[in-house]
């Protein structure tokens, strides 16, 4: 097995490497003066089972191009199998036509990764499950659920309410609530226009309860902050959130700090910014053991789905 890290999230790649006890393969990944990507693999990869770890997070286009060039370099270096490990799959929110003459960019990115030479993909909490069908190669979609359940169980007692901040996340919230033997609540919101959400109604009993929202992506944090305000207005004792991918663009961290949210927990699928690292409201937990376990199972041809049984 060989593991190669792009520049998008080197600390996570190093943590995965340490967990697997497999050193990162030496590679030179740099930019020319005009920011053109250049990759040189500095070790022999002929006949090897190679895993490329690269989140296509900000700057999404640069990191995606870097991934494609790394895959091409490995293919031309005669790697036996190339697995693109994307802890965060950028463009995943563009999974359908949202209006006339709009792209399905999640499918376009799937085509690019496949045509570059990847043999399979390993990712975490895809925004929409159907994205797996956009690929013509095997896709293993891991879930952050076990990581969240373990952390919640260790830190909080009984009488929890697991909350889905929108109708689309009910399946995820229900699965976590079932594992924790907790109650479930759903927030019904109406989005007046793109990027703006308005909380309308809470389905479930939250008065006098500790509420924990779960979601796959937090970007502007508007939905989470509005949902937290609605929960507190409905009598919740506190509102927290567990989110897999902390995109946190613009003033999202400041928005969270100023909101009723007591804490937002994110994974390290995306490299934390300085604002996240110094924030007293944000906390990061690692997915490295989960990803490492999946990589080991893929390499040894074992079941990946059994990780979630």
N, C-alpha and C positions, 0 to 999 in steps of 0.2 A: 504494500500500500504506500502511496505517496500522497502528501497533503501540500497543496500550494495555496498561499493566501494572497488575495488582491489587497489593495490599499484601503478598501472601504471600512473594514473593521478588523484590523490586525490583532487587537487584544483578544477578541473572541476566538480567532483562528489559533492564537497561541494557547488559549485555555483548552480548546478542543485537542490540540496537539499534545498538550501535557496530559490530558485525561486518557488519551489513547497510547501514550508513551511512544509516539512516533514523531520525530523531529520534522519541522517544516522544511520542505524542499527549497533549496536555494534558487532564487529567481531574481532577475533584475527587471523591475517594472517602473519605467520612468517616462517622462514627457520630453519631446523635442521643444524647441523654443516657441513653436506655434501651438503647443499643447497636444500635438499628435502623440498617441500612445505607442510606446515601443516595449516589447517584452522579449526577454531572453531567459530560457530555462537553463540554469547552470549545472544541472545534474542529468544523468542519463535516465530517461523515462520509457525507453523502449520496452514494450511488453508489460508495462506496469498498470495497476489499477489506481487511477489518479482522481483525487477529490479536490475541486477548486472551490474555496470558500470566499464568497463575495456577495455582500448585500447590495442590491441596486437602490440604495438610499441616496440622499443628497450628497454630492451632486449626481442625480440619478443618471443623466446621460453619460457623464464621464465614467461612472462606475460600471454601467452596462457595457460601454465600449471596451473598457478594460477587461471585463469578463470574456467578451467575445474574442478579443485578441489573444488572451491567455489560452482559451480553448483551441484556437487555431494553431498556436505554437505547439501545444501538446499533440494535436492530431498530426501535425507535420513531423513531430518527434517520435511518431509511431507508438504512442501510448495505447495499451490494449483496450482500456475502457476509461472514459472520462465522465465523471459525475459532477454536474454543476450544483454546488451546495449554496442555496440562496436563503439565508435565515430570514431575510425580508425580500419579497418579490415586488419590486417596483412596478408601476403601471397596473397593478392588480385591481385598482378601483375602476379602471376603464374596461370592464368585463362585458359590456353590452352597448348597443347603440342607445345613447341617451336622448337622441333627437335626430332629425333629418341631417344627412351629410356629416355625421360624426363617426370617428373611428372606433374600432374595438382594439385598442392598443395592447391589451393583455395578450391577445392572440398574435399580434405582430411581434411582440417580444418573444413569445414562445417559438415562433417561426425562426427568428434570428438565432436564438440559442441552439435550436435543433440544427439549422443549416451550418452554423459555425463548427459543429462536430461533436456536441455533447451526446452521450449515449443514454443518460438518464438524469433526472433532476431530483434533488432533495430540498424541500422547503418547509416553512413553518407557518401555520395558520394563514392559509390563502384567504384573501378577502371574500372570494366566492368559490365554492367547491367545483363549479363547472370549469374553472380554469385548467384543472387537470386534463380535461378533454380537449383543450386547445393544443396540447402536445401530441406528437406522434411517437413519442418515446415514453418509457415508464416514468411516472412521477410519484414520489413518496411525500405526502403532505402530513407533517407532524403536527401535533396539537400542544399548545402551551398549558392545557388543562392540568396535567399532573403536577407541573411546577407550581401553578397557582394554588391548587388544592393543598399541596404540602405546606406552602408558606402560610396560607390562611389558617389551616388546622393547627399549626405550631404557635400562631400569634394570637388567635382570637378564640373565645369560648363559644358556648352555645348561644341560642337565640339570635342567630344571624338571618338576614334576608339578602339573598343574592338577587341583584337587579340587572335586568337588561335595559340599557339606555335607549334602545329603540326596538321595534318589532323584529327587525332583521337579525338581531342577536339572541333571540329567544332560545334557540337550540343550544347554543353555547352556554348560556346562563343556566338552563335547565339541567344540563349535564353536570355542571359544577355543583349546583344546588343538590342534586341527587347524591353525589359523592360525599358531600358534607352533611347530608341529612338536614338541609336548611330549607327555609321557605323561599318561594320565588315571587318576584314582583316584576312588572313590565311598565316601562314608561312609553306612553303614546305621545308622539310629538308631530307637529306639522311644520314642514320646512317651507317658509314663505318664498324664499329664493335661494340660489346656490350659495353655500357658505354661511347661511344664517338659519338657526334652528329655534323653534319655539316650543317649549314643553307645554302640553295640553292637559294630560291626565295621567294618573298613576293607577295601575291595575294591581291590586294586592294590598295587604295591610303592612304599613311601615311605621305607624305611630309607636313611639317608645322603643324602636328597634335600631340596632346597628346595621346599616345598609352598605353592601359592597357591590359596586357595579363592575361588570366584566365586559370587555370589548376587545376587538382585534387590532384596531388602529386608533391612535389619538393624534390628530394633526393640529388643527387650530385650537382644539379643546373646548370649543363653544358648546358642543352637545353635552359633554361631561359636566361642564360648569353649570349650564342651565338645568340639567337633570339633578345635580346636587342641590341647587337652590329649591327645586320643586320638592325634593325629598325632605329637606329641612323644614319647608313650609308645611309639609304634611305631618310633621311631628316626629321625624326620625331623630335619634339621639346623635348620630354622626353619619357622615357619608365618605366613603373611600372608593377607590377604583383600582382595578387590576387590568392592565392593557398589554397585549403582546408586543406591539410595535409602536415605539415612541417616536413618531415622525416629528412632532412638536415644532412646527414651522412658525416663523415670525415671532409674535409675542405670546406664544402659547404658555410658556413656563410662567411668565408674569401673570397671565390670566388665571392659571391654576392657583397661584399663590394668593391672589386676591379673592378667590372664590370660597364658598363654604366647604370645599373639599378638604378633608383633614390630611389625606395622603393619596398620592397616585403612584402605583407600583408598575414599573415597566420592565421588560426583559432587555438583555443586551444584544438583541437581534440587530439593532442599529447602534452605532457608536454614539455614546452620550456626548452632548455638547457641554461646554463649560457652564452654561446656564443650568443644565440639568444636574451637573456634578455639585454645584454649590447650593442648590435649592434645598431648603429644609422640608419642602412638601413632596419632593420627588425621591423615589427610592428605586434602585435597579437590582434585579435578581438575574442570575445567570442561567442560560439554556445550554451551556457548554456540555455538561454531562449527558443531557438528552440528545444533543446533536452527535456527540461522540459515540454514544451507544448505537444510534441509527447508522452511522458510518461504518462501525465495526460489523453490524449485522448485514449491511449491504455487501461489504467486502467478503464476508464469509458465507454469503448466500443464505442467510437466515431470515426469518420473518420479521418485518418491521412493525406490522400491525399489532403483533403481540405485546408491543411496548405499552399499549393502551387497554389491554384486557383487564 
